Each structure stands twice: as structure tokens, then as C-alpha cells.
């Protein structure tokens, strides 16, 4: 038995035992709860800086994170077109606590987005970034317990999301005109 399947069985075996635990997992694994919280971390980062220089750097990190989200989403879509992995509930009898997504299980869309946000915020704020990573891990764990992903799907999504942020950060100078444009527009809207 491979490690991915063994971990999945152990974690998914927690589902269906206690109604309260199932309800908590269902809340945590939905498409909005933790993703909204992770989005709030980006908003907090946008307004966080105490000095003009800090705010400019934080706001640039937010723009870079959004560019990384676009990059990660494009790569994820390409991977889904090239490689399709059945969801656990399609391939096996599992304790399913969620609706039946029909796209590829690998890499996890939710983990990819979560770790783009978490690692993007981590670039400027250790505290907010660690909160983001914790939220991403909770989301990933709940999706395995809930039967819609294997552990490797979550790891692959985390690597893709975090890797996209690091790649964009490496070439962030190219994005300077975009950052200036977004900050200019935000300033006109009294948001910067």
C-alpha cells in the first residue's frame, strides 16, 4: 500500500464517526470559508504598513501575489489538461462529506490558491503569513478527511502555489509598472 493511499485512509477514516466533527470539516473544506479568510489576509497586508515605504512594499507584495495566482491557475489548468487523477470518492469507497467535484484531483485547486495567498503574505509579514499557512494546512487536511483529495494532491497544490509566488517574486522588477498602475488606481479610489 502506498503512503498517499495509507494517509488518505487514515484521515478519511475520521469522517462519519461524529456528527459535530463532520460539520466542522464540512465548513472548513467548503470553497469559501478559509479562502475568504486568506483573502482577508491580503487585504490586511495592503493596509498594514506604518510608513509610506512599508505600505508601498506591502502593496507591491499584494500585486505580486495576485499575479502569482494567475500564473498558478494557468499552470494548474494546463496540468489538469495533461494529467487527470480521479478523485478518491470516484476511485474508492470513501466517507464523502462534500459535493462531487468533477475536475482532476491533482493538484488541489484549493491548496494551490491557499498557498499562493499564504506564501504571498509571508513574503512581507511573518505573522500574517504563518496564519495563512495554518489556514492552508487546515483547508488541505479537511479536504482529505472529507474525501475529495488525496494528501499528495494537497502537497502538489501547496508546492505549485508557493512556487508561483517565489517565481513571481524573483522577477518582480518586471512587474514594477503594473504595481505603480495598481497603486495609482487604488490611490484614486482612496485605497492606497
HELIX and SHEET records of a PDB file:
HELIX    1   1 UNK A    3  UNK A   12  1                                  10    
HELIX    2   2 UNK A   19  UNK A   29  1                                  11    
HELIX    3   3 UNK A   33  UNK A   48  1                                  16    
HELIX    4   4 UNK A   52  UNK A   82  1                                  31    
HELIX    5   5 UNK A   88  UNK A   91  1                                   4    
HELIX    6   6 UNK A  109  UNK A  122  1                                  14    
HELIX    7   7 UNK A  126  UNK A  145  1                                  20    
HELIX    8   8 UNK A  151  UNK A  170  1                                  20    
HELIX    9   9 UNK A  172  UNK A  175  5                                   4    
HELIX   10  10 UNK A  176  UNK A  188  1                                  13    
END                                                                             
